Structures are given as C-alpha cells and as structure tokens.
Amino acid sequence: MTARKLYVEGRWVETDDSFEVTDPGTGRPIATVASAGRALTQRAIRAAAESLPGWRGLTGIARGDFLLAVADGLRARGDDLARTITRENGKPLRESRGEVAVAIDHLRWFAEEARRAYGRIVPHQADGKRHLILRQPMGVAALIAPWNFPLVLSVRKAAPALAAGCTAILKPARQTPLCALTLAECCEQAGLPPGVFQVITGPSEPIVDEFMENPTVRKVSFTGSTEVGKRLIGKSAGTVTNLSLELGGHAPLLVFADADLDLAVEGALVTKFRNTGQSCIASNRVYVERSVYEPFLEAFVERTAALKVGYGLDESTDVGPVVNEAALRNAVAHVDDARSAGARILCGGRPIDGVEGFYLEPTVIADVPEGALCMREETFAPIAPVVPFDSENEAIRRANDTRYGLAAYAYTNDLNRAWRLGESLEAGTIGLNDTIPSTSNCPFGGIKESGLGRELGAEGMDAFLDTKHLSIGGVNGSL
C-alpha cells in the first residue's frame, strides 16, 4: 500500500494525519494519503496569492505552453493513470482510458483558449472619451472536484483557471485523490512555478470553510450535490466569493415511436450504465412512447442482462462496482421502494453476493410510479426506471417535472420535433440522438437547482475572468 503526500508551495508535504483510499472493487485499502486541515489550506492560499502576479503576467501563449506540457505528461502516464482511476473509482478500465483522453483534450483546448481572453473597444457617447473593456483573471481559485470522474472533472476546472491567469488549489474527493496527485506531478514536471497549482485533500469542512471565508480566494468552482452547493451559496455571502456550481441531475431520456429503436436502446445503455450509473448526466428516467414501449423494454432488458459486471481492471467488464457500501445500500433502497410501489423488476435489482466489493446487478424497472424514489431523486447506480407516455406534450411535461436541469436526452427522427424538444426541455445540455453530448469546445452546466455558471467552451474560461471597464477622458481631436 503506497503512501502519498500533498502538493503545496511547489513541494511534496507530509502531515500528521492521513486517510486510506479504498478500492471499491475489492473493499480493501490501496493507499494512504496525507490529510490537510485549515492551517495547511491557509498556507496553500498564501502560496497561490504570492505566485499570482507572476502567473497572470505571462502571455496567454506562455500559459498555454505550460498546459500543453501537462497534457503531454498525462499522455505519457496514460496507461498507469487509467489503472489508478479504476482502482480508486471502480469504473471499467476502458472508461478510465477514455477519461484520461478527455482530460488531455480539455488541457489542449484551454491551452489554445488562453490566448483568447478578448476584451473590446466600445464606441464613446461623449466627446473626449474612449472606453475599453478588459478581461482579467479573478485571482486565487479554489477547485473542489468529485469522485465520479476524478481526473477529468479536476482538469475541467484547473485547465481554464490556469489558462485565464488564475492560480489554483485543487481539493479532490477523499475517495479518489490519487489521480489528482498524479496531475500535480505532471504540473511539477511541466515546470509550473511553485504555488501556481496545488493539491490538498482531507476532511471537507475545515478545508472548504477556509476556501469560503478567506477573502484571498476570489473564485470557488464546485462539482457535487445540490445540497452541498446550496450550503456553499450561503457561505459565499460573507466574502461575496464568485461561484461556479455543477450540481445534481435527474436526466430524462425520451424515446419516440419514430426513432431508430436499436439506436435508442444503445443510447439508453450508454447514458444509464456508463460509469456504473454514477454520473450527474446519467439518464435517470426513461420515457418511451407507448406504441414502442414493450419492444423497447424487450430489447433493453436483453442488452442489460448481458452486461458483464466485474472488477474494473478486467478488460471484459462492462459495469463495475458502486463507490462504497453506503451507495450500494441507497441503490437497493431505491429498487425496493419501486417494487413496493407496484413497479416490475425486469432484471437485476440485487447486490451480487459472494464477491468482494460493492456490486449491484444492472437493473431495469418498468411501470414505475412518478412518486417512487428513483423517479424523484438522483440515483447514482446502475438502475433504469422505464415508463410509457402517450403524447409529446406529456413527455415534455414529465421530463421537466423535476427541480434539476443538468441534462436531457431524446431519440426521434422528426426534425420538427427535435427543434421543439431542444427549445422545451429544461436542461443545460440536451443530447438529441446523442449519448455523450459533453465536449471540450461547448459549454456545460445546469439550470434550476443543477447549478450556476458554465464549464468548457469559451464560457469555461470566462468563469475565471473579471470584466473591467476602463474609461479614458481628455482625449482631444479626432482622426
């Protein structure tokens, strides 16, 4: 079992406390990691503030070159890094490889965006004046990443922050800190100046309280639950800290009778069971037009039952474990609640006995009442509730009947309907005949209680930039 230090002030730091990282595929610890508290967090914030003038003073091209070097470092460590993700998260190895590839793409995208922090000149309305709009880095940024996509969601925050000229402190989840520490190694190898990028982790409360209460921190970017996001909004009031929040989701998937049914079944498999269902944009509710409801169920159940559940490092595994025992208990509770409400369990629904780790059979539940837990709450597990609908208006109404609005999916071959759905579904990202709509060059984020702000795309770097108006008087003469 390896022991890992934290990366603070440009060096690797030990602490008096540590915690274990557990492999959810075996339930056994695989590493110990130094644990930070409030004092070390303060040191990291001071180091980030001290390094800020030099970092933001670099050209965007120079900052971009650093990010490209970090991307090269991730690529060189790709195979080992993918195995690390699988061991600390549990996801199948091929998905971990994909996560590494997407993280590299994010770095390359924002390396190019670093030179595009455009301002503008505004035509004056009064003689003798000129107006410039400047875009400048906010300052020290605190980045709080989740466990379900531990590398890519760390990079999704760090890359735009660094590209914009901010210095960044990353707090990965305690369940999955190892790939974030590898990211720090790549930043060190790339030659980032001390204090520009740091990684600390440990108990959330003291670290996050320092982030939220320290006036030096001008930006906090968080991905996690809506409940925690609301608490951060409250904590931000004291310092008026700028927030980006990517919060919970409860994505609907709509399948219309005119859709390619095979494509829709494949789409449901990917959107539901990717990352073992532990994705904020997973399809949590599947609505199928009644005329194709039974054929869809038959094909979907057959494909779901054929998925191989197993340890993530096994190349043949389709679905890995959920993250821990508590997640497994919650998933079983959702299945039992749906059953007691009269739903039909068509396949799966139970933990897999006789193996180490936290495994649930991939589950399809039909005819689920709207009041069931899995239809109202985010289900972070391989559980797919499927219900019929009779009209487009009904499907849209039911899809939007949630406090969440992160993602939505629909399958249809009717172009007019596709436009109507795009305009009517209440979500920040909508996949039309598309299972993985998130991409480096397009904005990602939620509406309603799914968050504030956007990541990725040009908007992703805007989130770390302040807007300044420079008004110049006393300009005499004209051309």
C-alpha positions as CSV (number, residue, x, y, z in Angstrom):
1,M,0.0,0.0,0.0
2,T,1.5,3.3,-1.1
3,A,1.7,6.5,0.9
4,R,1.1,9.8,-0.9
5,K,2.0,13.4,0.1
6,L,0.1,16.6,-0.8
7,Y,1.5,19.2,-3.2
8,V,1.8,22.6,-1.6
9,E,4.1,25.6,-2.3
10,G,5.7,23.7,-5.1
11,R,6.8,20.7,-2.9
12,W,5.5,17.5,-1.6
13,V,4.3,17.8,2.0
14,E,3.6,15.3,4.8
15,T,1.1,15.9,7.5
16,D,0.5,14.4,11.0
17,D,-2.8,12.9,9.8
18,S,-3.7,10.6,6.9
19,F,-6.6,8.6,5.5
20,E,-7.0,5.4,3.5
21,V,-8.2,5.2,-0.1
22,T,-10.3,2.1,-0.8
23,D,-10.7,0.1,-4.0
24,P,-14.5,-0.2,-4.4
25,G,-13.9,-3.3,-6.5
26,T,-12.4,-5.2,-3.5
27,G,-13.4,-3.2,-0.5
28,R,-9.7,-3.1,0.5
29,P,-7.4,-0.1,1.0
30,I,-4.9,0.6,-1.7
31,A,-3.1,3.8,-0.4
32,T,-2.8,6.2,2.4
33,V,-2.8,10.0,1.7
34,A,-1.7,12.9,3.8
35,S,-4.7,14.8,5.2
36,A,-4.8,18.6,5.2
37,G,-6.6,20.8,7.7
38,R,-7.2,24.5,7.9
39,A,-3.6,25.5,8.7
40,L,-2.2,23.8,5.5
41,T,-5.1,25.2,3.5
42,Q,-4.1,28.7,4.6
43,R,-0.5,28.0,3.6
44,A,-1.7,26.9,0.1
45,I,-3.8,30.1,-0.2
46,R,-0.9,32.3,0.7
47,A,1.4,30.5,-1.8
48,A,-1.3,30.9,-4.5
49,A,-1.6,34.6,-3.8
50,E,2.2,35.1,-3.9
51,S,2.6,33.3,-7.2
52,L,-0.4,35.1,-8.8
53,P,1.3,38.3,-10.1
54,G,4.0,36.3,-12.0
55,W,1.5,33.8,-13.4
56,R,-1.1,36.3,-14.6
57,G,1.7,38.5,-16.0
58,L,2.6,35.8,-18.5
59,T,1.2,35.9,-22.0
60,G,-1.6,33.6,-22.8
61,I,0.6,31.8,-25.2
62,A,3.1,31.1,-22.4
63,R,0.4,29.8,-20.0
64,G,-0.9,27.7,-22.9
65,D,2.5,26.1,-23.4
66,F,2.6,25.0,-19.8
67,L,-0.8,23.4,-20.2
68,L,0.3,21.6,-23.3
69,A,3.3,20.2,-21.4
70,V,0.9,19.0,-18.6
71,A,-1.2,17.3,-21.3
72,D,2.0,15.6,-22.6
73,G,2.7,14.4,-19.1
74,L,-0.7,12.9,-18.7
75,R,-0.4,11.2,-22.1
76,A,3.0,9.7,-21.1
77,R,1.4,8.3,-17.9
78,G,-1.8,7.3,-19.6
79,D,-1.9,3.6,-19.0
80,D,-0.8,3.8,-15.4
81,L,-3.2,6.7,-14.8
82,A,-6.2,4.8,-16.2
83,R,-5.4,1.9,-13.9
84,T,-5.2,4.3,-10.9
85,I,-8.6,5.8,-11.8
86,T,-10.1,2.3,-12.0
87,R,-8.6,1.2,-8.7
88,E,-9.8,4.3,-6.7
89,N,-13.2,4.8,-8.5
90,G,-14.1,1.3,-9.7
91,K,-15.1,2.1,-13.3
92,P,-14.1,-0.3,-16.1
93,L,-10.6,0.3,-17.4
94,R,-11.7,1.3,-20.9
95,E,-13.8,4.1,-19.4
96,S,-10.8,5.2,-17.4
97,R,-8.7,5.3,-20.6
98,G,-11.5,7.4,-22.1
99,E,-11.4,9.7,-19.1
100,V,-7.6,10.3,-19.5
101,A,-8.1,11.1,-23.2
102,V,-10.9,13.6,-22.4
103,A,-8.7,15.3,-19.7
104,I,-5.9,15.6,-22.3
105,D,-8.3,17.2,-24.7
106,H,-9.6,19.7,-22.1
107,L,-6.0,20.8,-21.5
108,R,-5.3,21.2,-25.1
109,W,-8.5,23.2,-25.7
110,F,-7.8,25.6,-22.9
111,A,-4.1,25.9,-23.9
112,E,-5.4,27.4,-27.1
113,E,-8.1,29.5,-25.3
114,A,-5.5,31.1,-23.1
115,R,-4.6,33.5,-25.9
116,R,-8.3,34.4,-26.5
117,A,-9.2,36.3,-23.3
118,Y,-10.6,39.1,-25.5
119,G,-11.8,42.5,-24.4
120,R,-13.3,45.1,-26.6
121,I,-13.5,48.7,-27.5
122,V,-16.9,50.4,-27.0
123,P,-17.7,53.5,-29.2
124,H,-17.9,56.6,-27.0
125,Q,-21.0,58.6,-26.5
126,A,-19.4,61.8,-25.1
127,D,-16.7,63.9,-26.8
128,G,-13.2,63.4,-25.4
129,K,-13.8,59.9,-24.0
130,R,-12.8,56.4,-25.0
131,H,-13.9,53.1,-23.5
132,L,-12.1,49.8,-23.2
133,I,-13.4,46.6,-21.7
134,L,-10.7,44.4,-20.2
135,R,-10.9,40.7,-19.2
136,Q,-8.6,39.9,-16.3
137,P,-8.0,36.8,-14.1
138,M,-10.1,36.8,-10.9
139,G,-7.2,35.7,-8.7
140,V,-6.8,32.7,-6.4
141,A,-9.2,29.9,-7.4
142,A,-10.3,27.0,-5.2
143,L,-11.4,23.9,-7.1
144,I,-13.5,21.2,-5.5
145,A,-13.8,18.1,-7.6
146,P,-16.0,15.0,-7.1
147,W,-15.1,11.3,-7.1
148,N,-17.2,10.0,-10.0
149,F,-14.9,11.5,-12.8
150,P,-11.9,12.2,-10.6
151,L,-9.4,13.2,-13.3
152,V,-11.5,14.8,-16.0
153,L,-13.5,17.0,-13.6
154,S,-10.3,18.1,-11.9
155,V,-8.8,19.1,-15.2
156,R,-12.1,20.7,-16.3
157,K,-11.7,23.2,-13.5
158,A,-7.9,23.5,-13.4
159,A,-7.2,24.0,-17.1
160,P,-9.5,27.1,-17.6
161,A,-8.4,28.6,-14.3
162,L,-4.7,28.4,-15.2
163,A,-5.4,29.4,-18.8
164,A,-7.2,32.5,-17.6
165,G,-4.2,33.5,-15.4
166,C,-5.6,32.4,-12.0
167,T,-3.6,30.4,-9.6
168,A,-5.4,27.2,-8.4
169,I,-5.8,25.0,-5.4
170,L,-7.5,21.7,-6.1
171,K,-9.3,19.7,-3.5
172,P,-10.1,16.2,-4.9
173,A,-12.6,13.9,-3.2
174,R,-11.3,11.8,-0.3
175,Q,-12.5,8.7,-2.2
176,T,-10.4,9.5,-5.3
177,P,-7.3,11.7,-4.6
178,L,-4.7,9.6,-6.4
179,C,-5.2,10.7,-10.0
180,A,-5.3,14.4,-8.8
181,L,-1.9,13.9,-7.2
182,T,-0.6,12.4,-10.5
183,L,-1.9,15.6,-12.2
184,A,0.2,17.6,-9.7
185,E,3.2,15.5,-10.6
186,C,2.6,16.4,-14.3
187,C,2.3,20.1,-13.4
188,E,5.6,19.9,-11.5
189,Q,7.3,18.1,-14.3
190,A,6.0,20.7,-16.8
191,G,7.7,23.4,-14.7
192,L,4.7,25.4,-13.4
193,P,6.1,27.9,-10.9
194,P,5.6,27.0,-7.2
195,G,2.2,27.9,-5.8
196,V,0.5,28.2,-9.2
197,F,-1.2,24.8,-8.9
198,Q,-1.5,22.9,-5.6
199,V,-3.4,19.8,-4.4
200,I,-4.7,19.3,-0.9
201,T,-7.3,16.9,0.4
202,G,-8.7,15.8,3.7
203,P,-11.9,16.4,5.8
204,S,-14.1,18.7,3.7
205,E,-15.4,21.0,6.4
206,P,-12.2,22.8,7.5
207,I,-10.7,23.0,4.0
208,V,-13.9,24.3,2.4
209,D,-14.6,26.7,5.3
210,E,-11.2,28.2,4.7
211,F,-11.9,28.5,1.0
212,M,-15.2,30.2,1.6
213,E,-14.1,32.5,4.5
214,N,-10.7,33.6,3.3
215,P,-11.0,36.8,1.3
216,T,-7.9,36.0,-0.7
217,V,-9.9,33.3,-2.5
218,R,-11.9,35.1,-5.2
219,K,-13.3,32.1,-7.1
220,V,-14.7,28.7,-6.0
221,S,-15.6,26.1,-8.5
222,F,-17.5,23.0,-7.2
223,T,-19.0,19.9,-8.6
224,G,-21.2,17.8,-6.3
225,S,-24.6,17.5,-4.8
226,T,-27.3,20.2,-4.9
227,E,-27.5,20.2,-1.1
228,V,-23.8,21.0,-0.7
229,G,-24.0,23.6,-3.4
230,K,-26.7,25.4,-1.5
231,R,-24.6,25.5,1.6
232,L,-21.7,27.0,-0.4
233,I,-24.0,29.7,-1.7
234,G,-24.8,30.6,1.8
235,K,-21.2,30.5,2.9
236,S,-20.2,32.7,-0.1
237,A,-22.2,35.7,1.3
238,G,-19.6,36.7,3.8
239,T,-16.9,37.4,1.2
240,V,-19.1,37.6,-1.9
241,T,-17.0,34.9,-3.5
242,N,-17.7,34.1,-7.1
243,L,-19.1,30.6,-7.5
244,S,-19.4,28.1,-10.3
245,L,-21.6,25.2,-9.3
246,E,-22.2,22.0,-11.3
247,L,-24.7,20.2,-9.1
248,G,-27.1,17.2,-9.2
249,G,-29.0,15.9,-12.1
250,H,-32.0,13.8,-12.9
251,A,-31.8,13.5,-16.6
252,P,-34.8,12.2,-18.6
253,L,-34.4,10.2,-21.8
254,L,-37.3,10.3,-24.2
255,V,-37.8,7.7,-26.9
256,F,-40.4,8.5,-29.6
257,A,-42.1,6.0,-31.9
258,D,-40.4,7.5,-35.0
259,A,-36.9,6.9,-33.5
260,D,-34.4,4.2,-34.6
261,L,-35.2,1.8,-31.8
262,D,-31.9,0.0,-31.9
263,L,-30.1,3.3,-31.6
264,A,-32.4,4.3,-28.7
265,V,-31.7,1.1,-26.9
266,E,-28.0,1.6,-27.3
267,G,-28.3,5.2,-26.2
268,A,-30.2,4.1,-23.0
269,L,-27.4,1.6,-22.2
270,V,-24.7,4.2,-22.6
271,T,-26.4,7.1,-20.8
272,K,-27.6,4.9,-17.9
273,F,-24.8,2.4,-17.3
274,R,-21.7,4.3,-18.2
275,N,-19.6,4.8,-15.1
276,T,-21.9,2.3,-13.4
277,G,-24.7,4.9,-13.5
278,Q,-22.6,7.2,-11.3
279,S,-22.8,10.3,-13.5
280,C,-24.6,13.6,-12.9
281,I,-25.8,13.4,-16.5
282,A,-26.9,9.7,-16.4
283,S,-30.4,9.1,-17.8
284,N,-32.3,8.6,-14.5
285,R,-35.7,8.3,-16.0
286,V,-36.5,6.6,-19.4
287,Y,-39.8,7.6,-21.0
288,V,-40.9,5.6,-24.1
289,E,-43.9,6.2,-26.4
290,R,-46.5,3.6,-25.7
291,S,-46.6,2.1,-29.2
292,V,-43.0,1.0,-28.9
293,Y,-42.8,0.6,-25.1
294,E,-42.9,-3.2,-25.0
295,P,-40.5,-3.7,-27.9
296,F,-38.1,-1.2,-26.3
297,L,-38.3,-3.0,-23.0
298,E,-37.7,-6.4,-24.5
299,A,-34.6,-5.2,-26.3
300,F,-33.3,-3.1,-23.4
301,V,-33.7,-5.8,-20.9
302,E,-31.9,-8.3,-23.1
303,R,-29.0,-6.0,-23.6
304,T,-28.9,-5.0,-19.9
305,A,-28.9,-8.6,-18.7
306,A,-26.0,-9.4,-21.0
307,L,-23.8,-6.7,-19.4
308,K,-20.8,-8.2,-17.6
309,V,-20.4,-7.0,-14.0
310,G,-16.9,-7.3,-12.6
311,Y,-13.7,-5.8,-11.4
312,G,-12.8,-2.7,-13.4
313,L,-9.3,-3.9,-14.4
314,D,-10.8,-6.9,-16.2
315,E,-10.8,-5.8,-19.8
316,S,-14.1,-7.6,-20.4
317,T,-16.0,-5.8,-17.6
318,D,-19.0,-3.6,-18.7
319,V,-20.2,-2.4,-15.3
320,G,-18.1,-2.0,-12.2
321,P,-18.9,-1.5,-8.5
322,V,-20.6,1.5,-7.0
323,V,-18.3,3.7,-5.0
324,N,-18.9,2.3,-1.4
325,E,-21.2,0.4,0.8
326,A,-23.4,3.4,1.5
327,A,-24.0,3.8,-2.2
328,L,-24.9,0.2,-2.5
329,R,-27.5,0.4,0.3
330,N,-29.0,3.5,-1.2
331,A,-29.4,1.8,-4.6
332,V,-31.1,-1.2,-3.1
333,A,-33.4,1.1,-1.2
334,H,-34.4,2.7,-4.5
335,V,-35.2,-0.7,-6.0
336,D,-37.1,-1.9,-3.0
337,D,-39.2,1.3,-2.9
338,A,-40.1,1.0,-6.6
339,R,-41.1,-2.7,-6.1
340,S,-43.3,-1.8,-3.1
341,A,-45.0,0.9,-5.2
342,G,-46.0,-1.7,-7.8
343,A,-43.2,-1.4,-10.4
344,R,-42.0,-4.5,-12.3
345,I,-38.3,-5.5,-11.7
346,L,-37.5,-6.9,-15.2
347,C,-33.8,-7.8,-14.5
348,G,-31.2,-7.2,-11.8
349,G,-32.1,-5.3,-8.6
350,R,-30.0,-7.1,-6.0
351,P,-26.4,-6.9,-4.8
352,I,-24.1,-9.5,-6.1
353,D,-23.3,-11.9,-3.3
354,G,-20.1,-13.9,-2.7
355,V,-17.7,-11.3,-4.1
356,E,-15.6,-8.6,-2.5
357,G,-16.5,-5.0,-3.3
358,F,-19.8,-3.1,-3.8
359,Y,-21.6,-4.6,-6.8
360,L,-25.2,-4.3,-7.9
361,E,-26.8,-6.2,-10.8
362,P,-27.7,-3.8,-13.7
363,T,-31.4,-3.2,-13.2
364,V,-34.4,-2.4,-15.3
365,I,-37.6,-1.4,-13.6
366,A,-40.8,-1.0,-15.7
367,D,-44.1,0.9,-15.0
368,V,-42.6,3.0,-12.2
369,P,-45.0,5.4,-10.5
370,E,-44.0,9.0,-10.5
371,G,-43.8,9.1,-6.7
372,A,-41.2,6.4,-6.5
373,L,-37.8,7.5,-5.1
374,C,-35.9,6.6,-8.3
375,M,-38.3,9.0,-10.2
376,R,-37.8,11.9,-7.9
377,E,-34.2,11.6,-6.5
378,E,-30.9,11.3,-8.3
379,T,-30.0,7.6,-8.5
380,F,-26.2,7.1,-8.6
381,A,-26.3,3.4,-9.5
382,P,-27.0,1.1,-12.5
383,I,-30.8,1.3,-12.2
384,A,-33.0,2.3,-15.1
385,P,-36.7,3.1,-14.4
386,V,-38.8,2.9,-17.7
387,V,-42.3,4.2,-18.1
388,P,-44.6,4.8,-21.1
389,F,-46.1,8.1,-22.4
390,D,-48.8,8.9,-24.9
391,S,-48.0,12.3,-26.4
392,E,-45.2,14.7,-26.9
393,N,-46.6,17.2,-24.6
394,E,-47.0,14.6,-21.8
395,A,-43.4,13.5,-22.3
396,I,-42.1,17.1,-22.1
397,R,-44.2,17.8,-19.0
398,R,-43.0,14.8,-17.2
399,A,-39.4,15.3,-18.3
400,N,-39.4,18.8,-16.9
401,D,-41.2,17.9,-13.6
402,T,-38.0,18.0,-11.5
403,R,-36.0,20.5,-9.6
404,Y,-33.0,19.5,-11.6
405,G,-31.9,20.7,-15.1
406,L,-28.4,19.4,-15.9
407,A,-29.0,17.2,-19.0
408,A,-31.7,15.6,-21.0
409,Y,-31.8,13.1,-23.9
410,A,-34.3,12.3,-26.7
411,Y,-34.4,9.9,-29.6
412,T,-36.5,11.0,-32.6
413,N,-36.1,11.2,-36.4
414,D,-38.6,14.0,-36.7
415,L,-36.6,17.2,-37.3
416,N,-39.5,19.5,-36.3
417,R,-39.9,17.5,-33.0
418,A,-36.2,17.7,-32.4
419,W,-36.4,21.5,-32.5
420,R,-39.4,21.6,-30.2
421,L,-37.6,19.4,-27.7
422,G,-34.5,21.4,-27.9
423,E,-36.5,24.5,-27.0
424,S,-38.8,22.9,-24.5
425,L,-36.7,20.6,-22.4
426,E,-35.4,22.4,-19.3
427,A,-31.7,21.4,-19.2
428,G,-28.4,23.0,-19.7
429,T,-27.3,20.2,-22.1
430,I,-29.6,18.2,-24.4
431,G,-28.5,15.2,-26.4
432,L,-30.7,14.6,-29.5
433,N,-29.9,11.1,-30.8
434,D,-26.6,11.5,-28.9
435,T,-25.3,9.7,-25.8
436,I,-22.3,11.8,-24.9
437,P,-23.1,15.5,-25.6
438,S,-20.3,17.0,-23.4
439,T,-17.3,18.2,-25.4
440,S,-14.4,20.5,-24.7
441,N,-15.5,23.2,-27.1
442,C,-19.1,23.6,-25.9
443,P,-20.4,25.0,-22.6
444,F,-21.6,22.6,-19.9
445,G,-23.7,23.3,-16.8
446,G,-27.2,23.2,-15.3
447,I,-30.3,25.3,-14.8
448,K,-32.8,25.3,-12.0
449,E,-31.2,23.5,-9.0
450,S,-28.5,21.9,-11.1
451,G,-26.1,24.7,-10.8
452,L,-24.7,28.2,-11.6
453,G,-22.4,29.1,-14.5
454,R,-20.8,27.0,-17.2
455,E,-17.7,24.9,-17.7
456,L,-15.9,24.1,-21.0
457,G,-16.2,26.1,-24.2
458,A,-15.3,29.7,-24.3
459,E,-17.6,30.1,-21.3
460,G,-15.4,27.8,-19.3
461,M,-12.5,30.4,-19.2
462,D,-14.9,33.3,-18.9
463,A,-15.9,31.8,-15.5
464,F,-12.4,32.7,-14.2
465,L,-12.2,36.2,-15.7
466,D,-13.4,39.5,-14.3
467,T,-14.7,42.2,-16.6
468,K,-13.2,45.7,-16.1
469,H,-14.4,49.0,-17.8
470,L,-11.6,51.4,-18.5
471,S,-13.0,54.9,-19.3
472,I,-10.4,57.4,-20.6
473,G,-11.2,61.1,-20.6
474,G,-9.4,64.1,-22.0
475,V,-9.0,62.6,-25.5
476,N,-8.6,65.6,-27.8
477,G,-9.1,65.8,-31.5
478,S,-10.3,63.1,-34.0
479,L,-8.9,61.4,-37.0
